């Protein structure tokens, strides 16, 4: 956990300065996130950005839906600052330079072949901040339980 940041799949970054996060913001977010019930997902495929190796969650759709819903509710904060087209949900594993990312992707692929995918259940979304230089949860929003 580098600088306190746990493994995570980012929904909306950058987001507003913590000093600007009001009760209205904290009241709006759960209503936006309530559109997506808790869900199962797997991390079994390695993906790459030029300087990053990551695990791609499957299904990706719930992560994309939450990201787009949050971006619509908070239009001043587009995903990735509007720098990239589309939304690619991912859990970063290695970030630095192209060679290190490639080495990490190969190693990760080998390990996944040996152990299989990681299975998880998304039940909450954390609003994290790092104004102190260390990441911490500012607020955690529970997702509604999925109905059968």
Backbone as numpy.savetxt, mean C-alpha at the origin, in Angstrom:
# Nx Ny Nz CAx CAy CAz Cx Cy Cz
12.52 -3.49 9.37 11.67 -2.32 9.37 12.57 -1.09 9.37
12.88 -0.56 8.19 13.74 0.61 8.05 13.00 1.85 8.53
13.61 2.56 9.47 13.03 3.78 10.02 11.60 3.56 10.50
11.29 2.35 10.94 10.00 2.06 11.52 8.90 1.76 10.51
9.18 1.75 9.22 8.13 1.49 8.24 7.93 -0.02 8.10
6.73 -0.51 8.44 6.47 -1.94 8.31 6.18 -2.30 6.86
6.20 -3.58 6.57 5.79 -4.03 5.24 4.37 -3.54 5.02
4.12 -2.96 3.84 2.80 -2.40 3.58 2.57 -2.26 2.07
1.31 -2.14 1.73 0.91 -1.84 0.35 0.33 -0.43 0.39
1.02 0.48 -0.24 0.63 1.89 -0.21 -0.65 2.11 -1.00
-1.55 2.90 -0.43 -2.75 3.27 -1.16 -2.63 4.67 -1.74
-2.27 5.65 -0.93 -2.24 7.02 -1.41 -1.05 7.74 -0.80
-0.11 8.08 -1.67 1.08 8.81 -1.25 1.46 9.76 -2.36
1.88 10.96 -2.09 1.92 11.59 -0.76 0.53 12.00 -0.30
0.38 12.14 1.01 -0.87 12.60 1.57 -0.60 13.88 2.34
-1.60 14.46 2.91 -1.47 15.78 3.53 -0.57 15.77 4.76
-0.02 16.92 5.05 0.80 17.13 6.23 -0.02 16.74 7.46
0.58 16.03 8.41 -0.17 15.60 9.60 -0.85 16.75 10.33
-0.28 17.94 10.30 -0.89 19.08 10.97 -2.21 19.49 10.32
-2.43 19.08 9.08 -3.65 19.43 8.36 -4.73 18.35 8.45
-4.40 17.24 9.09 -5.36 16.14 9.20 -6.31 16.46 10.35
-7.51 16.87 9.96 -8.53 17.31 10.92 -9.49 16.17 11.24
-10.40 16.46 12.15 -11.45 15.50 12.47 -12.30 15.20 11.23
-12.50 16.21 10.38 -13.27 15.98 9.14 -12.58 14.98 8.24
-11.26 15.08 8.13 -10.50 14.12 7.31 -10.65 12.73 7.92
-10.48 12.63 9.22 -10.57 11.33 9.89 -11.99 10.76 9.85
-13.00 11.63 9.74 -14.38 11.17 9.60 -14.69 10.75 8.17
-14.06 11.40 7.19 -14.32 11.10 5.77 -13.70 9.77 5.34
-12.49 9.53 5.78 -11.76 8.34 5.32 -12.51 7.03 5.55
-13.10 6.79 6.74 -13.79 5.50 6.91 -14.98 5.33 5.97
-15.66 6.42 5.65 -16.79 6.33 4.72 -16.30 5.95 3.33
-15.18 6.50 2.93 -14.59 6.18 1.62 -14.14 4.71 1.61
-13.45 4.31 2.66 -12.91 2.95 2.72 -13.99 1.90 2.92
-15.15 2.30 3.46 -16.24 1.35 3.71 -16.79 0.75 2.43
-16.44 1.32 1.29 -16.88 0.78 0.00 -16.20 -0.55 -0.31
-15.08 -0.82 0.37 -14.32 -2.05 0.13 -14.33 -2.89 1.40
-15.03 -4.02 1.38 -15.00 -4.89 2.57 -13.66 -5.60 2.70
-13.37 -6.10 3.89 -12.13 -6.84 4.11 -12.04 -7.97 3.09
-10.81 -8.36 2.76 -10.62 -9.33 1.68 -9.32 -10.10 1.87
-9.31 -11.28 1.28 -8.12 -12.13 1.24 -7.29 -11.74 0.03
-5.97 -11.85 0.18 -5.08 -11.64 -0.97 -3.83 -12.46 -0.79
-3.10 -12.61 -1.89 -1.85 -13.36 -1.87 -0.73 -12.51 -2.44
0.46 -12.77 -1.97 1.67 -12.16 -2.50 2.52 -13.30 -3.03
2.41 -13.55 -4.33 3.10 -14.69 -4.91 3.84 -14.40 -6.20
3.76 -13.14 -6.64 4.44 -12.77 -7.88 5.36 -11.59 -7.63
6.53 -11.68 -8.22 7.52 -10.61 -8.11 7.32 -9.64 -9.26
7.34 -8.36 -8.96 7.24 -7.32 -9.98 8.44 -6.40 -9.87
8.59 -5.56 -10.89 9.73 -4.64 -10.92 9.32 -3.27 -11.41
9.82 -2.26 -10.76 9.95 -0.92 -11.30 11.45 -0.81 -11.53
11.93 0.17 -12.27 13.37 0.18 -12.58 14.29 -0.01 -11.36
14.03 0.67 -10.27 14.93 0.58 -9.12 14.29 -0.10 -7.92
13.20 -0.83 -8.16 12.45 -1.46 -7.07 12.03 -2.87 -7.45
12.17 -3.79 -6.51 11.59 -5.13 -6.63 10.43 -5.17 -5.64
9.31 -5.75 -6.07 8.16 -5.77 -5.19 7.36 -7.06 -5.35
6.51 -7.30 -4.37 5.53 -8.38 -4.46 4.21 -7.75 -4.90
3.57 -8.37 -5.87 2.31 -7.86 -6.41 1.14 -8.59 -5.74
0.25 -7.85 -5.09 -0.89 -8.52 -4.45 -1.91 -8.99 -5.48
-2.49 -10.15 -5.21 -3.54 -10.69 -6.07 -4.70 -11.11 -5.18
-5.88 -10.62 -5.40 -6.23 -9.71 -6.48 -5.76 -8.28 -6.17
-5.49 -7.54 -7.22 -5.06 -6.14 -7.09 -6.26 -5.20 -7.01
-7.40 -5.63 -7.53 -8.57 -4.75 -7.66 -8.99 -4.05 -6.37
-9.07 -4.73 -5.22 -9.49 -4.01 -4.02 -8.53 -2.88 -3.63
-7.25 -3.09 -3.84 -6.27 -2.04 -3.52 -6.44 -0.85 -4.48
-6.67 -1.16 -5.74 -6.88 -0.10 -6.73 -8.16 0.66 -6.41
-9.23 -0.06 -6.07 -10.50 0.59 -5.73 -10.34 1.54 -4.55
-9.65 1.10 -3.51 -9.46 1.97 -2.34 -8.62 3.18 -2.70
-7.57 2.98 -3.49 -6.71 4.09 -3.90 -7.51 5.12 -4.68
-8.27 4.67 -5.67 -9.03 5.60 -6.50 -10.13 6.30 -5.70
-10.76 5.59 -4.77 -11.79 6.20 -3.92 -11.18 7.28 -3.02
-10.01 7.00 -2.44 -9.34 8.00 -1.61 -8.91 9.21 -2.43
-8.40 8.95 -3.64 -7.97 10.06 -4.50 -9.17 10.92 -4.91
-10.32 10.31 -5.10 -11.52 11.07 -5.44 -11.98 11.90 -4.24
-11.90 11.33 -3.05 -12.33 12.05 -1.84 -11.36 13.16 -1.46
-10.09 12.97 -1.80 -9.05 13.95 -1.48 -8.32 14.33 -2.77
-8.98 15.09 -3.65 -8.44 15.35 -4.99 -7.12 16.13 -5.03
-6.76 16.77 -3.95 -5.48 17.48 -3.92 -4.30 16.52 -3.76
-4.60 15.22 -3.59 -3.55 14.24 -3.33 -3.70 13.04 -4.27
-3.34 13.22 -5.54 -3.44 12.10 -6.48 -2.41 11.01 -6.15
-2.70 9.76 -6.53 -1.73 8.69 -6.27 -0.35 9.02 -6.83
0.65 8.78 -6.03 2.07 9.00 -6.41 2.31 10.43 -6.86
1.54 11.36 -6.32 1.70 12.77 -6.66 1.38 13.05 -8.12
0.67 12.13 -8.79 0.33 12.30 -10.20 1.48 12.02 -11.14
2.59 11.49 -10.62 3.78 11.25 -11.45 3.68 10.02 -12.35
2.79 9.08 -12.01 2.69 7.83 -12.77 1.27 7.65 -13.26
1.16 7.04 -14.41 -0.15 6.75 -14.97 -0.65 5.43 -14.38
-1.87 5.42 -13.90 -2.44 4.20 -13.34 -1.97 3.95 -11.92
-2.50 2.88 -11.36 -2.18 2.48 -10.00 -1.67 1.04 -10.04
-0.50 0.81 -9.47 0.09 -0.52 -9.41 0.29 -0.88 -7.93
-0.66 -1.60 -7.33 -0.47 -2.00 -5.94 0.78 -2.86 -5.80
1.54 -2.60 -4.75 2.79 -3.35 -4.57 3.29 -3.25 -3.14
4.02 -4.27 -2.74 4.72 -4.29 -1.46 6.20 -4.27 -1.81
6.82 -3.10 -1.63 8.24 -2.97 -1.98 9.09 -3.87 -1.11
10.03 -4.56 -1.75 10.94 -5.45 -1.04 12.36 -4.90 -1.08
12.74 -4.31 -2.20 14.08 -3.72 -2.33 13.97 -2.49 -3.21
14.63 -1.42 -2.77 14.62 -0.18 -3.55 16.01 0.43 -3.44
16.53 0.87 -4.54 17.85 1.47 -4.52 18.33 1.75 -5.92
18.97 0.74 -6.50 19.44 0.89 -7.88 18.97 -0.32 -8.69
19.13 -0.21 -9.99 18.62 -1.24 -10.90 19.23 -2.61 -10.60
20.52 -2.65 -10.40 21.19 -3.95 -10.18 20.74 -4.59 -8.87
20.69 -3.82 -7.80 20.25 -4.38 -6.52 18.80 -4.85 -6.60
17.96 -4.08 -7.28 16.56 -4.46 -7.42 16.44 -5.75 -8.23
17.23 -5.89 -9.27 17.20 -7.12 -10.07 17.67 -8.31 -9.25
18.77 -8.14 -8.51 19.27 -9.22 -7.65 18.21 -9.64 -6.62
17.55 -8.65 -6.03 16.52 -8.93 -5.03 15.33 -9.65 -5.68
14.96 -9.24 -6.89 13.83 -9.88 -7.58 14.14 -11.35 -7.86
15.35 -11.64 -8.29 15.73 -13.03 -8.58 15.69 -13.85 -7.29
16.27 -13.32 -6.23 16.28 -14.03 -4.93 14.86 -14.24 -4.42
14.05 -13.23 -4.52 12.67 -13.32 -4.05 11.90 -14.36 -4.86
12.10 -14.38 -6.16 11.44 -15.37 -7.00 11.83 -16.79 -6.62
13.10 -16.98 -6.33 13.59 -18.29 -5.91 12.94 -18.72 -4.60
12.87 -17.80 -3.68 12.28 -18.12 -2.37 10.78 -18.41 -2.48
10.09 -17.65 -3.33 8.66 -17.90 -3.51 8.41 -19.26 -4.14
9.28 -19.66 -5.07 9.14 -20.99 -5.66 9.28 -22.08 -4.60
10.19 -21.85 -3.66 10.43 -22.84 -2.62 9.34 -22.87 -1.55
8.81 -21.71 -1.20 7.88 -21.65 -0.07 6.43 -21.41 -0.46
6.21 -20.92 -1.65 4.85 -20.58 -2.07 4.49 -19.16 -1.68
3.32 -18.75 -2.12 2.86 -17.38 -1.90 2.57 -17.13 -0.42
2.64 -15.87 -0.08 2.23 -15.41 1.26 0.74 -15.07 1.16
-0.06 -15.60 2.07 -1.50 -15.34 2.06 -1.83 -14.43 3.23
-2.71 -13.46 2.98 -3.05 -12.47 4.01 -4.51 -12.06 3.90
-4.96 -11.37 4.91 -6.33 -10.85 4.96 -6.23 -9.37 5.27
-6.73 -8.53 4.39 -6.71 -7.08 4.60 -7.96 -6.70 5.39
-7.77 -6.27 6.61 -8.89 -5.91 7.48 -8.87 -4.44 7.89
-7.78 -3.74 7.58 -7.67 -2.35 7.99 -6.71 -1.59 7.09
-6.82 -0.28 7.16 -5.93 0.62 6.44 -5.36 1.58 7.47
-4.05 1.75 7.45 -3.39 2.65 8.40 -2.99 3.94 7.70
-3.27 5.05 8.35 -2.78 6.35 7.92 -1.46 6.54 8.65
-0.37 6.54 7.88 0.97 6.61 8.47 1.60 7.96 8.16
2.50 8.37 9.04 3.24 9.62 8.81 4.66 9.45 9.34
5.56 10.32 8.83 6.95 10.22 9.27 7.59 11.60 9.46
6.81 12.54 9.99 7.34 13.89 10.18 8.54 13.92 11.13
8.64 12.93 12.01 9.77 12.86 12.94 10.97 12.13 12.33
10.79 11.56 11.13 11.84 10.75 10.52 11.64 9.27 10.75
10.69 8.93 11.61 10.33 7.52 11.84 8.85 7.36 11.54
8.50 6.30 10.87 7.12 6.05 10.51 6.32 5.59 11.72
5.07 6.06 11.78 4.16 5.62 12.84 2.73 5.70 12.31
1.85 4.87 12.89 0.44 4.93 12.55 -0.17 6.15 13.21
-0.78 7.00 12.40 -1.48 8.17 12.92 -2.92 7.79 13.25
-3.48 6.92 12.42 -4.84 6.45 12.63 -5.02 5.13 11.86
-5.84 4.24 12.38 -6.13 2.97 11.70 -7.63 2.90 11.46
-7.99 2.59 10.21 -9.39 2.49 9.81 -9.72 1.04 9.52
-10.69 0.50 10.25 -11.11 -0.88 10.01 -11.96 -0.94 8.75
-11.75 -1.97 7.95 -12.60 -2.22 6.80 -13.81 -3.02 7.28
-14.96 -2.83 6.64 -16.12 -3.62 7.04 -15.89 -5.10 6.74
-16.51 -5.95 7.53 -16.38 -7.38 7.28 -17.09 -7.75 5.99
-16.48 -8.65 5.26 -17.09 -9.13 4.01 -18.31 -9.97 4.35
-19.35 -9.83 3.57 -20.54 -10.67 3.77 -20.50 -11.81 2.79
-20.97 -12.96 3.24 -20.93 -14.16 2.39 -22.12 -14.20 1.47
